[in-house]
């Protein structure tokens, strides 16, 4: 179904729907449920670059040693924040991004080009300024905490941008083992959500639900509380407070029993 859609270029997508201040709604669907959505989809175009329509993403999330960013989200604090590097694997481009919350549940994303996905480096000043401007708590020490990896297809509709993420994998990060003599982080544990699809609608702040949201609602779906950072950390560190994502974490375990039993608890051993 995706193959039948007309293409849209990256420049056209950014011009029509950059949406750095926006309202996001996320849904976790099975492949069959996604097929039903695509079959009923209003007119849409799909991002295409050099003949490709699906692209690999790699994001590294940074948090304080006390996991302040996670805990602010877990307790639903209004001034919560998220700091990450995002690498577009197919092109090699990388950005450092700061996401904060504005009024009425809208998300503000600010970013700048970056050259090291595993470290903030000189971008620490940018991060500190963005957090201060948003009234978020300061975070003088931020270290790599979680990595997410997935493949994304992006759709452009008249009233929304919609992303379809498949193959989501979470890696819990820790300090490098002394025997590795490296400067990056070691992967301590990993988890995947199997063949489930994360669908996200992104609309301009204050514009109301999109046509895709209404389609999903009519099919019985309601927005899921899923964060590629916080939900992943709740799965991989089950002792943390997880009230906002507990129902979804349990659903993921039921939906992907092999993953739940063997991957969600697996230790990554060093070669």
C-alpha positions as CSV (number, residue, x, y, z in Angstrom):
1,X,0.0,0.0,0.0
2,X,2.9,2.4,0.7
3,X,4.3,1.7,-2.7
4,X,1.1,3.0,-4.4
5,X,1.4,6.4,-2.7
6,X,2.8,9.4,-4.6
7,X,6.2,10.7,-3.3
8,X,7.1,13.9,-1.5
9,X,10.6,15.2,-1.2
10,X,12.3,16.1,2.0
11,X,12.3,19.8,1.2
12,X,8.5,19.7,0.4
13,X,7.9,17.8,3.7
14,X,9.8,20.3,5.7
15,X,8.1,23.2,4.0
16,X,4.7,21.8,4.6
17,X,5.1,20.3,8.1
18,X,8.3,21.0,9.9
19,X,6.1,21.1,13.1
20,X,8.8,21.9,15.7
21,X,5.9,23.0,18.1
22,X,3.2,20.4,17.8
23,X,0.8,17.9,19.3
24,X,1.8,14.3,19.1
25,X,-0.4,11.3,19.4
26,X,1.0,7.7,19.3
27,X,-0.6,4.4,18.7
28,X,0.8,0.8,18.9
29,X,-0.7,-1.3,16.2
30,X,-0.3,-4.9,14.9
31,X,0.7,-5.3,11.2
32,X,-2.9,-6.2,10.3
33,X,-4.3,-3.1,12.1
34,X,-1.8,-1.0,10.2
35,X,-3.0,-2.5,6.9
36,X,-6.6,-1.6,7.8
37,X,-5.5,2.0,8.5
38,X,-3.6,2.3,5.2
39,X,-6.5,0.9,3.3
40,X,-8.7,3.7,4.7
41,X,-6.1,6.5,4.5
42,X,-7.1,9.9,3.1
43,X,-5.0,11.2,0.2
44,X,-1.4,11.1,1.3
45,X,2.1,11.3,0.0
46,X,5.2,9.4,1.3
47,X,8.7,10.7,1.9
48,X,11.0,9.4,-0.8
49,X,14.8,10.0,-1.0
50,X,16.9,8.4,-3.7
51,X,14.1,5.9,-4.4
52,X,13.9,4.8,-0.7
53,X,10.7,5.2,1.4
54,X,11.9,3.6,4.7
55,X,14.8,4.9,6.6
56,X,16.9,3.8,9.6
57,X,17.0,6.0,12.7
58,X,19.3,5.7,15.7
59,X,18.7,7.9,18.8
60,X,20.8,8.1,21.9
61,X,19.1,9.6,25.0
62,X,21.0,11.4,27.7
63,X,19.9,11.7,31.3
64,X,21.4,12.6,34.7
65,X,22.8,9.9,37.0
66,X,19.6,10.2,39.0
67,X,17.5,9.8,35.8
68,X,15.8,13.2,36.3
69,X,14.4,13.3,32.8
70,X,12.8,9.9,33.2
71,X,11.5,10.6,36.7
72,X,9.9,13.9,35.6
73,X,8.1,12.0,32.8
74,X,7.1,9.2,35.2
75,X,5.5,11.7,37.6
76,X,3.9,13.7,34.7
77,X,5.6,17.0,35.6
78,X,4.8,19.8,33.2
79,X,8.4,21.0,32.9
80,X,9.8,17.7,31.8
81,X,12.5,17.4,29.1
82,X,14.2,15.0,26.8
83,X,17.8,15.3,25.4
84,X,19.0,13.1,22.6
85,X,21.2,12.8,19.5
86,X,19.4,11.5,16.4
87,X,21.3,9.9,13.6
88,X,19.8,9.4,10.2
89,X,21.7,6.3,9.4
90,X,21.1,6.3,5.6
91,X,22.7,9.7,5.2
92,X,25.0,9.8,8.2
93,X,23.7,13.2,9.4
94,X,23.3,13.7,13.1
95,X,21.5,16.3,15.3
96,X,21.3,17.1,19.0
97,X,17.7,17.7,20.0
98,X,16.0,19.1,23.1
99,X,12.3,18.4,23.6
100,X,10.3,20.3,26.2
101,X,6.7,20.7,27.0
102,X,4.7,23.9,26.4
103,X,1.1,24.6,27.3
104,X,-1.9,22.3,26.6
105,X,0.3,19.2,26.1
106,X,2.2,20.5,23.1
107,X,5.8,19.5,22.4
108,X,8.6,21.9,21.5
109,X,11.6,20.4,19.7
110,X,14.8,22.4,19.1
111,X,17.9,21.0,17.5
112,X,21.2,21.8,15.8
113,X,23.6,19.8,13.7
114,X,26.0,17.6,15.7
115,X,29.0,15.4,14.9
116,X,29.1,12.8,17.7
117,X,26.0,10.6,18.5
118,X,27.6,9.2,21.6
119,X,28.6,12.5,23.3
120,X,27.1,15.9,23.8
121,X,30.5,17.7,23.7
122,X,30.2,21.3,22.7
123,X,26.4,21.0,22.4
124,X,26.1,21.1,26.2
125,X,25.8,24.8,26.0
126,X,23.0,24.6,23.5
127,X,21.2,22.0,25.7
128,X,21.6,24.2,28.8
129,X,20.3,27.3,27.1
130,X,17.2,25.4,25.7
131,X,16.4,23.9,29.1
132,X,16.7,27.3,30.7
133,X,14.5,29.0,28.1
134,X,11.8,26.4,28.7
135,X,11.9,26.7,32.4
136,X,13.0,23.0,32.7
137,X,15.3,21.9,35.6
138,X,18.9,22.3,34.9
139,X,20.9,19.1,34.1
140,X,24.6,19.8,34.4
141,X,25.6,16.2,34.0
142,X,24.0,14.2,31.2
143,X,25.3,10.8,30.1
144,X,24.2,8.3,27.5
145,X,21.4,6.2,29.0
146,X,19.3,4.5,26.3
147,X,19.5,4.0,22.6
148,X,16.6,3.3,20.3
149,X,16.8,1.9,16.8
150,X,14.0,1.5,14.2
151,X,13.0,2.1,10.6
152,X,10.6,4.9,9.8
153,X,8.2,5.7,6.9
154,X,6.8,9.2,6.9
155,X,3.5,10.2,5.3
156,X,2.3,13.7,4.6
157,X,-1.5,14.5,4.6
158,X,-3.3,17.8,4.3
159,X,-3.8,18.0,8.1
160,X,-0.9,16.0,9.6
161,X,2.5,14.4,9.3
162,X,2.3,10.7,10.2
163,X,5.2,8.4,11.0
164,X,5.2,4.6,10.9
165,X,8.0,3.0,13.0
166,X,8.9,-0.7,12.7
167,X,11.5,-2.9,14.2
168,X,11.9,-0.8,17.4
169,X,14.9,-2.0,19.5
170,X,16.0,-0.5,22.8
171,X,19.5,-0.7,24.2
172,X,20.2,0.1,27.8
173,X,23.6,1.8,28.0
174,X,26.2,1.9,30.7
175,X,29.8,3.1,31.1
176,X,32.3,1.2,28.9
177,X,33.9,-1.8,30.3
178,X,37.6,-1.1,31.1
179,X,38.7,-4.0,28.9
180,X,37.1,-2.4,25.9
181,X,39.4,0.6,25.9
182,X,36.6,2.6,24.1
183,X,35.1,6.0,24.6
184,X,31.5,5.1,23.9
185,X,28.9,3.3,26.1
186,X,28.4,-0.5,26.5
187,X,25.1,-2.1,25.8
188,X,23.9,-3.8,29.1
189,X,20.5,-5.2,27.9
190,X,18.3,-5.0,24.9
191,X,14.6,-5.3,24.1
192,X,12.4,-5.3,21.0
193,X,8.7,-4.9,20.5
194,X,8.7,-7.5,17.7
195,X,6.5,-6.8,14.7
196,X,4.3,-4.1,16.4
197,X,4.2,-0.7,14.7
198,X,4.4,2.7,16.4
199,X,2.1,5.1,14.5
200,X,2.5,8.8,15.4
201,X,0.4,11.7,14.2
202,X,2.0,15.1,14.4
203,X,-0.3,18.2,14.1
204,X,0.3,21.9,14.6
205,X,-0.3,23.0,18.2
206,X,-4.0,23.9,18.7
207,X,-5.2,22.4,15.4
208,X,-7.1,19.5,16.9
209,X,-7.0,15.8,15.9
210,X,-6.1,14.8,12.4
211,X,-8.1,12.7,9.9
212,X,-5.8,9.8,10.8
213,X,-6.5,10.2,14.5
214,X,-10.3,10.1,13.7
215,X,-9.9,7.0,11.6
216,X,-8.0,5.2,14.4
217,X,-10.6,6.3,17.0
218,X,-13.4,4.9,14.8
219,X,-11.6,1.6,14.7
220,X,-11.4,1.5,18.5
221,X,-7.9,2.7,19.0
222,X,-7.0,5.4,21.5
223,X,-3.6,7.1,21.9
224,X,-1.0,5.0,23.7
225,X,1.4,6.4,26.3
226,X,4.6,5.3,24.7
227,X,7.9,7.2,24.8
228,X,10.8,5.8,22.9
229,X,13.0,6.8,25.9
230,X,10.8,6.3,29.0
231,X,8.9,3.2,27.9
232,X,12.2,1.6,26.8
233,X,13.8,2.4,30.1
234,X,10.8,1.1,32.0
235,X,11.0,-2.2,30.1
236,X,14.7,-2.6,30.7
237,X,14.8,-1.3,34.3
238,X,11.6,-2.8,35.8
239,X,12.4,-1.4,39.3
240,X,11.8,2.2,38.2
241,X,8.4,4.0,38.7
242,X,6.4,3.3,35.5
243,X,2.8,4.3,36.1
244,X,2.3,6.2,32.8
245,X,3.5,3.3,30.7
246,X,2.7,0.2,32.9
247,X,-0.4,-0.8,30.9
248,X,1.5,-0.6,27.6
249,X,4.5,-2.5,29.0
250,X,2.2,-5.3,30.0
251,X,0.5,-5.3,26.6
252,X,3.8,-5.5,24.9
253,X,4.7,-8.5,26.9
254,X,1.4,-10.2,26.0
255,X,1.7,-9.2,22.3
256,X,5.3,-10.4,21.9
257,X,5.7,-13.3,24.4
258,X,8.9,-14.6,22.9
259,X,10.4,-11.1,23.2
260,X,9.1,-10.7,26.7
261,X,10.5,-14.0,28.0
262,X,13.8,-14.0,26.2
263,X,14.8,-10.6,25.0
264,X,13.4,-8.2,27.5
265,X,15.4,-9.8,30.3
266,X,18.5,-10.9,28.3
267,X,21.9,-9.7,29.3
268,X,24.2,-8.6,26.5
269,X,27.5,-10.4,27.1
270,X,30.8,-9.1,25.9
271,X,32.7,-11.1,23.2
